[in-house]
Amino acid sequence: MLDFSLKYLNILKTQLAGLNLTTILDPDEFYQKQILDSILPYQESDLFQKSVQKTGIVVDVGFGGGFPILPLAKLLPQVKFVGVESRRKKAEAVTLIAKELGLQNVKLVHSRLEDFSFDRPSTITFKAVGTVGDYLPLIQHKHPTQVFFYKGPSFMQLEGEQIKNIEKNWKLLENQEIKVPGTQQRFLVSFESVNVPRGTAKTLVKLSDFL
Ligand SMILES: C[S@@+](CC[C@H](N)C(=O)[O-])C[C@H]1O[C@@H](n2cnc3c(N)ncnc32)[C@H](O)[C@@H]1O
C-alpha cells in the first residue's frame, strides 16, 4: 500500500497538478489521511467485510479525488468497484489515475446518485458526501442493500437527531469508531434497507451497465 500511495500522490502532483484533487501533499500525511482512512474502516468492520463478501460489488458515491474507491480497489482485487461522481472533471481524472495505477476492477461513472439505479445487489459507500438524511432517501435500489457512511468526529452532534428519525425504509445497524493514526476521529455508520421500493418511471443510469 505504501508504494501505491507514493504513486498515487505523484500522479496528483504531476499529471493532475492543476486540478487540486487533494490539499495533502506530504507523503506520510497522504498515506495516513487518504489511503489508511479509506481502507481501515473496511479492515476494522466485520459488517462491512461481510457485506462486500456477499455482494462482490462496491458502489462508491461522490468519490471526488478517488477516495475511498481506489485504495479499496487496490486492497480487494477480486471485488468489482463502480464509482458515481457528479463532477465530470473528477470522474475523468480518477479514471486516468486508476489506469496509471493498473487497477482493473474499477469503473468510474460521471452521474448523480439521483439518476443511478442500483439494479444489482451491491454494497454502497459514501465518504464526506452530505448528510445521511439527505442521501439515503435518494438511493434507488432493487435488492436489499447495506450502506456505509464514512463520517467525522462531529457526526453525532450534527446528525444524531436526524438519524433517529431516518425514514422508515432504512434501519441503523452500527455506528463504529475507527482509529486512523494521524487523523481525527472517524466513524463508520451503517444502514440496511428494510424494504425494496417499487420501480421508478425515470430513465436511469444502471449499475448493471458497468459490471
Ligand atoms: C467532499 S467531496 C468527498 C470526496 C471523497 N469521497 C473524499 O472523501 O475525499 C464530495 C463529492 O461528492 C460529489 N457529490 C455530491 N453530491 C453528489 C451526488 N448527488 N451524486 C454524485 N456525486 C455527488 C461531489 O461532486 C464531490 O466530489
The ligand as an ORCA input file, in Angstrom:
! r2SCAN-3c Opt
* xyz 0 1
  C     -16.304     16.463     -0.165
  S     -16.190     15.508     -1.615
  C     -15.624     13.960     -0.957
  C     -14.802     13.195     -1.945
  C     -14.251     11.855     -1.479
  N     -15.300     10.913     -1.177
  C     -13.324     12.018     -0.305
  O     -13.688     11.637      0.808
  O     -12.213     12.542     -0.485
  C     -17.885     15.141     -2.077
  C     -18.026     14.683     -3.518
  O     -19.347     14.194     -3.718
  C     -19.784     14.572     -5.011
  N     -21.267     14.543     -4.978
  C     -22.080     15.338     -4.239
  N     -23.379     15.034     -4.445
  C     -23.392     14.020     -5.348
  C     -24.457     13.271     -5.969
  N     -25.728     13.543     -5.711
  N     -24.133     12.272     -6.826
  C     -22.810     12.011     -7.090
  N     -21.772     12.694     -6.541
  C     -22.057     13.683     -5.679
  C     -19.166     15.960     -5.203
  O     -19.045     16.310     -6.564
  C     -17.799     15.792     -4.541
  O     -16.798     15.386     -5.458
*
